[in-house]
Each structure stands twice: as structure tokens, then as C-alpha cells.
Amino acid sequence: MNFTTLPQHSTSTIASTVALVPVHQTLVSMALLTAWPPVHNTESWLMETAARLSAAERESNQLIFGAFRNALANHTDAADFPAYLAALAAEDATTFAARADKSQRNQLPTEQQTAAAQLAADPAALQQQIVGHLCALWENYFAKPWEQKQSMMAYMARELNSRPWPTSSVGALLRAFLRRPVPEWLAGQLGNVERVNFVPSPYMQLQAVHFADTGSDSPTLYLFLWADFWVWPMRTEPIQRTEVLRTISALDDETRLQILEMVAASEELRAQEIIAQLDVSQSTVSRHLKQLVNAGFLREERAGDANKVYQLQRDRIGEVTYSLTQLLSVENAQLVLTDVRLTLPAELRPFLDRNGLVTSWPAKRKGQEAVLAYLITKFATEKQYTEMQVNELLKEWHTYDDPAYLRRSLVDLGLLKRTPDGAQYWREE
């Protein structure tokens, strides 16, 4: 596969987010089932699903997405695909049909053009056929993989949206996110993109689509990536042994494993049903259930009769497998062993990254003093610094932009001395 240099957008800030956009990604995936040319053979789910379509489903899909795709453009911000279908069905049929672009039909084979024209002549029939087709595709092919991966995808979005990503150029953003050079076919689609939506998908391995945003001259690039922990940049810090042990310890008990097996065999189980099947006391079962819930393997809900109901969190198993695999990878082991925090006091480590940069300011005074005592060690003894030199040195050792506050704090604590006029600063022995 060929790669190319990405265009750099130095004149504007590139915005990005991670979102599920259920309607967008489902419609794109449905369209790709019968796209021409067909999707690349790396798109295994799409290829397998396309092969399962009946001849009638395939023909209807080609007609709808070939001639009437503009009619699908409303309500795409719906909370989920069933809500989107309900909104489409509730629309006025004439308004619904009016969104269809007649010019799109001219690109179809003659036979399909005729069928499209006949269908467009009856707005109510058009609306009914389109909504019925989309509903059938959803229920027969798309709903199950969405339900299986929805909680995992939501977790991925939360984790990744909490991190800073490059904003200087779309090229830097994509390289950081994909963790590899960007394929040439994708680089050619960037154009004047100023916003990227990264979308975890249970349907697509890697697809890029532009959508126009209201009130913006530049399109938003939607990058759909297979929803898998190995595909997405889920970690910026190496995985520690304690992280894995905290979770795996919940599985280090035969009764707890038996409970997971029982819940896995059913969609859900009530606490009383679990107790009835186990030859242990109610208090013991309650303790085991609490551990499994706290570890994320079970979800606990209240039933209508006040009993607790438990469901298996299958995505959590994938998270644990991912963590263990990453822990034992060569890259992770090397990162752990070269982590400078290992040589520093324990109370200081939560506020530093693995390279020793201060990434957060402690809320408590004890932590603040620990950070300041650490920062003062970056100054040479018996050397005079100007205020600008102090600020520049502090910038090298923290990731938020407020060196003046840190400088004043060092002075207030007596760690950094200065002349009365503030012209010179120094660190004493």
C-alpha cells in the first residue's frame, strides 16, 4: 500500500471528537452493502453481510441508495437508528419524497431509472418502501452487532475524548490517532477538512466519508474505524501490573466464575435465582456479586419488584484481555521499565507523566509542595536566572501554560530566591 505526505493546515485549528453517530454510520454501512465498486476485501463484516442479502434486498438497496439517498438526510441526529426510522415514518410523505434529487436517478441503469420514476410518482408508497427496507436491514443484520458493541464503543469514546489531540494540522491529527502513516487513498480526501469525527463502528474496518455541516464552508470528515481495543489508541500510559491484578483478582474464585457462567447462559438473572442454584449462603452470594459488579463484569439493576437483576458485561472481558495482552507486550514492558516515575516518591507520581513532566496541579497542599520540591531540582545551584529564564525552564517541565504561577509558588515556599526588584532568581543549596 502506498502512502503520501498529508496536506498541512497551519492557518486554522483542526477540531476532533470521538462519537458513535449511530444513524450516520448505519446508513453509510447499508449503502456500502451494494456499492459499486464493491468494498475492499478488508471489510469482512460488510462483505459477509452483503453475501447474505437476498436478491430482492440487494435490488431494493441499490435503488434506494442510488436514487433516493437525499430523502434519508433528515433526522440523522436521532439518538439511535430505531428512533431515526420512527422519525422518517412520521414525516409527511410529500415532504419526504421532495428531498429526493432527480439527477441521482440519471446515474442508474435504464431499468432502475424506470423503477425509480414509478416509485417517486407515489410519495406514500416511496416512503413506505424505503422505511420498510431500512427497518428490515436493521432488524435482520445491523441491530445485533450494534447491541453487542454499544457499551464498548461508548467507553472508547469517553476515554479518547478526555485526551488532548493535535490541532495544528489534519495530518498530525490522523497520524497520532491511527498510530501509523495515513494511506494514500485517505490522504487524497482531506482537502479543506477542518474537523474530524472518529467513529468506532461494529460494521466498518476503515472508511472515510464527508458530511457538510450547517453553517460551515468546510466539510467534516467522518472516519469510521472497527470497534476493537487493538485498533484504537486506547492508552497513552503503559499498563501497570496493579491495574490488571485489581480486575483479574475478581475472577480468582470458583464461585464467582460459576456465577458468571450462570449469567452468561441467560440474558439476565435475579439475585434470588443465583442464590437458589448455588449451595452457599445469601450473604456469600451477595459478596461475590458485589465484587463482580465493582470489577465491571456484571451490571446490576433493580427489577420492578425491588429484586436486583444481573447482566453479563461481555465487553469488560475484552477490556481485560486487551489489558493483559498489552501488559505483556515488549513495547509496554519497555515503557514501564523506562518510566522515570519509578525512581520518584510515590506521592509525586500521580502528577507526572512517564517522562517526568508535571501534567496536573494537586488539590492538596502536601501534593503541591511535593511538585514544587520536584521542580526546584531542575534549577542549578549557585546560578543566576532572569524571570524569563525561570519561566522558560518551568515550561520544559509542565504541560499546562502557567509558569508564572509556578514561579511565584516556588518563591513563596522559599525554594527559589530572588532579588527585591525581581531581576534575578537563584536556587540555594
For each residue, the residues with C-beta under 8 A, 3 or more apart:
1: 183 184
2: 183 184
3: 181 182 183 184 187
4: 184 187 188
5: 171 187
6: 169 170 171 174 175 182 187 190
7: 169 170 171 187 190 191
8: 168 169 171 172
9: 12 14 168 169 170 171 193 194
10: 168 169
11:
12: 9 194
13: 167 168 194
14: 9 166 167 168 169 170 172 173 193 194 195 196
15: 167 194 195 196
16: 165 167 173 177 195 196 197 198
17: 161 197 198
18: 156 157 160 161 197 198 199 200
19: 157 197 198 199
20: 25 150 153 154 157 199 200
21: 24 25 76 197 199 222
22: 25 26 78 79 80 81 84 146
23: 26 27 75 76 77 78 80 81 84
24: 21 27 28 76 199 209 211 222
25: 20 21 22 28 29 199 201 203 204 222 224
26: 22 23 29 30 81 138 142 146 203
27: 23 24 30 31 72 76
28: 24 25 31 32 204 207 209 222 224
29: 25 26 32 33 46 142 201 203 204
30: 26 27 33 61 65 134 137 142
31: 27 28 34 35 61 65 69
32: 28 29 35 39 43 46 204 207
33: 29 30 46 49 50 53 58 61 137
34: 31 50 53 58 61 62 65
35: 31 32 38 39 65
36:
37:
38: 35 47 50
39: 32 35 43 46 47 50
40: 43
41: 44 47
42: 205 206
43: 32 39 40 46 47 204 205 207
44: 41 47 48 205
45: 48 49 145 202 203 204 205
46: 29 32 33 39 43 49 50 203 204
47: 38 39 41 43 44 50 51
48: 44 45 51 52
49: 33 45 46 52 53 141 203
50: 33 34 38 39 46 47 53 58
51: 47 48
52: 48 49 141
53: 33 34 49 50 57 58 61
54: 57 58
55: 58 59
56: 59 60
57: 53 54 60 61 133 136 137
58: 33 34 50 53 54 55 61 62
59: 55 56 62 63
60: 56 57 63 64 129 133
61: 30 31 33 34 53 57 58 64 65 133 137
62: 34 58 59 65 66 112
63: 59 60 66 67 68 108 112 115 116 119
64: 60 61 67 68 69 72 129 130 133 134
65: 30 31 34 35 61 62 68 69
66: 62 63 69 104 105 107 108 112 116
67: 63 64 100 104 105 108 112 113 116 120
68: 63 64 65 71 72 100 104 116 119 120 126 130
69: 31 64 65 66 72 73 104
70: 73 99 100 101 104
71: 68 96 97 99 100 126 130
72: 27 64 68 69 76 88 130 134
73: 69 70 76 99
74: 87 88 91 99
75: 23 78 83 84 87 88
76: 21 23 24 27 72 73 84
77: 23
78: 22 23 75 81 83 84 87
79: 22 83
80: 22 23 83 84
81: 22 23 26 78 84 85 138 142 143 146
82: 85 86 138
83: 75 78 79 80 86 87
84: 22 23 75 76 78 80 81 87 88
85: 81 82 88 89 131 134 135 138
86: 82 83 89 90
87: 74 75 78 83 84 90 91
88: 72 74 75 84 85 91 96 127 130 131 134
89: 85 86 127 131
90: 86 87
91: 74 87 88 95 96 127
92: 95 96
93: 96 97 123 124 126 127
94: 97 98 123
95: 91 92 98 99
96: 71 88 91 92 93 99 123 126 127
97: 71 93 94 100 120 123 126 127
98: 94 95
99: 70 71 73 74 95 96
100: 67 68 70 71 97 104 120 126
101: 70 104
102: 105 106 120
103: 106 107
104: 66 67 68 69 70 100 101 107 108
105: 66 67 102 108 112 113 116 117 120
106: 102 103 113
107: 66 103 104
108: 63 66 67 104 105 112 113 116
109: 112 113
110: 113 114
111: 114 115
112: 62 63 66 67 105 108 109 115 116
113: 67 105 106 108 109 110 116 117
114: 110 111 117 118
115: 63 111 112 118 119
116: 63 66 67 68 105 108 112 113 119 120
117: 105 113 114 120 121
118: 114 115 121 122
119: 63 68 115 116 122 125 126 129
120: 67 68 97 100 102 105 116 117 123 126
121: 117 118
122: 118 119 125 126
123: 93 94 96 97 120 126 127
124: 93 127 128
125: 119 122 128 129
126: 68 71 93 96 97 100 119 120 122 123 129 130
127: 88 89 91 93 96 97 123 124 130 131
128: 124 125 131 132
129: 60 64 119 125 126 132 133
130: 64 68 71 72 88 126 127 133 134
131: 85 88 89 127 128 134 135
132: 128 129 135 136
133: 57 60 61 64 129 130 136 137
134: 30 64 72 85 88 130 131 137 138
135: 85 131 132 138 139
136: 57 132 133 139 140
137: 30 33 57 61 133 134 140 141 142
138: 26 81 82 85 134 135 141 142 143
139: 135 136 142 143
140: 136 137
141: 49 52 137 138 144
142: 26 29 30 81 137 138 139 145 146 203
143: 81 138 139 146 147
144: 141 147 148
145: 45 142 148 149 202 203
146: 22 26 81 142 143 149 150 202
147: 143 144 150
148: 144 145 202 314
149: 145 146 152 153 200 202 227 315
150: 20 146 147 153 154
151: 154 155 313 315
152: 149 155 156 200 227 229 315 318 319
153: 20 149 150 156 157 200 201 202 227
154: 20 150 151 157 158
155: 151 152 158 159 315 319
156: 18 152 153 159 160 200 227 229 232 234
157: 18 19 20 153 154 160 161 200
158: 154 155 161 162
159: 155 156 162 163 234
160: 18 156 157 163 198 232 233 234
161: 17 18 157 158
162: 158 159
163: 159 160 236
164:
165: 16 173 176 177
166: 14 169 172 173 176
167: 13 14 15 16 173
168: 8 9 10 13 14 172
169: 6 7 8 9 10 14 166 172 173
170: 6 7 9 14 173 174 190 193 194 196 221
171: 5 6 7 8 9 174 175 182 187 190
172: 8 14 166 168 169 175 176
173: 14 16 165 166 167 169 170 176 177 196
174: 6 170 171 177 178 182 186 196 223
175: 6 171 172 178 179 180 181 182
176: 165 166 172 173 179 233
177: 16 165 173 174 198 223 233
178: 174 175 182
179: 175 176 233
180: 175
181: 3 175
182: 3 6 171 174 175 178 186 187
183: 1 2 3 186 187
184: 1 2 3 4 187 188
185: 188 189
186: 174 182 183 189 190 206 208 223
187: 3 4 5 6 7 171 182 183 184 190
188: 4 184 185
189: 185 186 193 208 210 221
190: 6 7 170 171 186 187 193 221
191: 7 219
192: 217 218 219
193: 9 14 170 189 190 196 210 218 219 220 221
194: 9 12 13 14 15 170 216 218
195: 14 15 16 213 216 218 220 221
196: 14 15 16 170 173 174 193 220 221 222 223
197: 16 17 18 19 21 220 221 222 223
198: 16 17 18 19 160 177 223 225
199: 18 19 20 21 24 25 222 223 224 225
200: 18 20 149 152 153 156 157 225 226 227 232
201: 25 29 153 204 207 224 225 226 227
202: 45 145 146 148 149 153 227
203: 25 26 29 45 46 49 142 145 224
204: 25 28 29 32 43 45 46 201 207 224 225 226
205: 42 43 44 45 225 226
206: 42 186 223 224 225 226
207: 28 32 43 201 204 223 224
208: 186 189 221 222 223 224
209: 24 28 221 222 224
210: 189 193 219 220 221 222
211: 24 219 220 222
212: 216 219 220
213: 195 216 218 219 220
214:
215:
216: 194 195 212 213 219 220
217: 192
218: 192 193 194 195 213
219: 191 192 193 210 211 212 213 216
220: 193 195 196 197 210 211 212 213 216
221: 170 189 190 193 195 196 197 208 209 210
222: 21 24 25 28 196 197 199 208 209 210 211
223: 174 177 186 196 197 198 199 206 207 208
224: 25 28 199 201 203 204 206 207 208 209
225: 198 199 200 201 204 205 206 231 232
226: 200 201 204 205 206 231
227: 149 152 153 156 200 201 202 231 232
228: 231 232
229: 152 156 232 234 318 319 322
230: 322
231: 225 226 227 228
232: 156 160 200 225 227 228 229
233: 160 176 177 179 236
234: 156 159 160 229 322
235: 238 239 326
236: 163 233
237: 353 354
238: 235 332 335 336 339 354
239: 235 243 244 323 326 327 332
240: 243 244 327 336
241: 244 245 327
242: 245 246
243: 239 240 246 247 323 327
244: 239 240 241 247 248 320 323 324 327
245: 241 242 248 249
246: 242 243 249 295
247: 243 244 250 251 295 296 320 323
248: 244 245 251 252 320 324
249: 245 246 252
250: 247 253 256 291 292 294 295 297
251: 247 248 256 257 260 295 297
252: 248 249 256
253: 250 256 257 288
254: 257 258
255: 258 259 278 280 284 288
256: 250 251 252 253 259 260 288 291 292
257: 251 253 254 260 261
258: 254 255 261 262 278
259: 255 256 262 263 274 278 285 288 289 292 298
260: 251 256 257 263 264 292 297 298 312
261: 257 258 264 265
262: 258 259 265 266 269 274 277
263: 259 260 266 268 269 274 298 310 311 312
264: 260 261 312
265: 261 262
266: 262 263 269
267: 311
268: 263 309 310 311
269: 262 263 266 273 274 309 310
270: 273 274 303 307 308 309 310
271: 274 275 285 286 289 307 308 309 310
272: 275 276 307
273: 269 270 276 277
274: 259 262 263 269 270 271 277 278 285 289 310
275: 271 272 278 280 282 285
276: 272 273
277: 262 273 274
278: 255 258 259 274 275 285
279:
280: 255 275 284 285
281: 284 285
282: 275 285 286
283: 286 287
284: 255 280 281 287 288
285: 259 271 274 275 278 280 281 282 288 289
286: 271 282 283 289 290
287: 283 284 290 291
288: 253 255 256 259 284 285 291 292
289: 259 271 274 285 286 292 293 298 300 308 310
290: 286 287 293 294
291: 250 256 287 288 294 295
292: 250 256 259 260 288 289 295 297 298
293: 289 290 296 297 298 299 300 310
294: 250 290 291
295: 246 247 250 251 291 292 316
296: 247 293 313 316 319
297: 250 251 260 292 293 312 313 316 317
298: 259 260 263 289 292 293 310 311 312 313
299: 293 310 311 312 313
300: 289 293 308 309 310
301: 308 309 310 311
302: 306 307 308 309
303: 270 306 307 308 309
304:
305:
306: 302 303
307: 270 271 272 302 303
308: 270 271 289 300 301 302 303
309: 268 269 270 271 300 301 302 303
310: 263 268 269 270 271 274 289 293 298 299 300 301
311: 263 267 268 298 299 301
312: 260 263 264 297 298 299
313: 151 296 297 298 299 316 317
314: 148 317 318
315: 149 151 152 155 318 319
316: 295 296 297 313 319 320
317: 297 313 314 320 321
318: 152 229 314 315 321 322
319: 152 155 229 296 315 316 322 323
320: 244 247 248 316 317 323 324
321: 317 318 324 325
322: 229 230 234 318 319 325 326
323: 239 243 244 247 319 320 326 327
324: 244 248 320 321 327 328
325: 321 322 328 329
326: 235 239 322 323 329 332
327: 239 240 241 243 244 323 324 332
328: 324 325 332 333
329: 325 326 332 333
330: 333 334
331: 334 335
332: 238 239 326 327 328 329 335 336
333: 328 329 330 336 337
334: 330 331 337 338
335: 238 331 332 338 339 354
336: 238 240 332 333 339 342
337: 333 334
338: 334 335 354
339: 238 335 336 342 354
340: 343 344 352 354 355 356
341: 344 348 349 352 354 356
342: 336 339
343: 340
344: 340 341 348 349 352 356 374
345: 348 349 370
346: 349
347: 350 366 367 370
348: 341 344 345 351 352 370 371 374
349: 341 344 345 346 352
350: 347 360 362 367
351: 348 358 359 360 361 362 367 370 371
352: 340 341 344 348 349 356 357 358 359 374
353: 237 356 357 359 399
354: 237 238 335 338 339 340 341
355: 340
356: 340 341 344 352 353 397
357: 352 353 397 398 399
358: 351 352 361 371 374 375 397 398 399
359: 351 352 353 398 399 400
360: 350 351 400
361: 351 358 368 371 400
362: 350 351 366 367 368 370 371
363: 367
364: 367 368
365: 368 369
366: 347 362 369 370
367: 347 350 351 362 363 364 370 371
368: 361 362 364 365 371 372 409
369: 365 366 372 373 413
370: 345 347 348 351 362 366 367 373 374
371: 348 351 358 361 362 367 368 374 375
372: 368 369 375 376 406 409 410 413 415
373: 369 370 376 377 415
374: 344 348 352 358 370 371 377
375: 358 371 372 378 394 397 398 406 410
376: 372 373 379 410 415 416 427
377: 373 374
378: 375 393 394 396 397
379: 376 383 385 390 393 416 426 427
380: 383 427
381: 426 427 428 429
382: 426 429
383: 379 380 426 427
384: 424 425 426
385: 379 389 390 393 424 425 426
386: 389 390 423 424 425
387: 390 391 407 422 423 425
388: 391 392
389: 385 386 392 393 425
390: 379 385 386 387 393 394 403 407 416 425
391: 387 388 394 395 403 404 407
392: 388 389 395 396 403
393: 378 379 385 389 390 396 397
394: 375 378 390 391 397 398 403 406 407
395: 391 392 398 401 403
396: 378 392 393
397: 356 357 358 375 378 393 394
398: 357 358 359 375 394 395 403 406
399: 353 357 358 359
400: 359 360 361
401: 395
402: 405 406
403: 390 391 392 394 395 398 406 407
404: 391 407 408
405: 402 408 409
406: 372 375 394 398 402 403 409 410
407: 387 390 391 394 403 404 410 411 416 425
408: 404 405 411 412
409: 368 372 405 406 412 413
410: 372 375 376 406 407 413 415 416
411: 407 408 414 415 416 417 418 425
412: 408 409
413: 369 372 409 410
414: 411 417
415: 372 373 376 410 411 427
416: 376 379 390 407 410 411 425 426 427
417: 411 414 425 426 427 428
418: 411 422 424 425 426
419: 422 423 424
420:
421:
422: 387 418 419 425
423: 386 387 419
424: 384 385 386 418 419
425: 384 385 386 387 389 390 407 411 416 417 418 422
426: 379 381 382 383 384 385 416 417 418
427: 376 379 380 381 383 415 416 417
428: 381 417
429: 381 382
